[in-house]
């Protein structure tokens, strides 16, 4: 099982966008944070399954979450 960092942010219209910096073109969104998280899991699964179908290797994780407190 692979783990990838997902960036999730709230857009100005109130929806939540999700992107995976290590996976080019892997984006999704949701009306709520919970929906965006569920859609992120679905998008990640679909992306990796697509790579496997094309006999391509999954990219290595290059982004690592680092909490920063001020």
Beta strands, then each sheet from edge to edge (+ up, - down):
strand 1: 7-10
strand 2: 16-19
strand 3: 27-30
sheet 1: 1+ 2- 3+
end
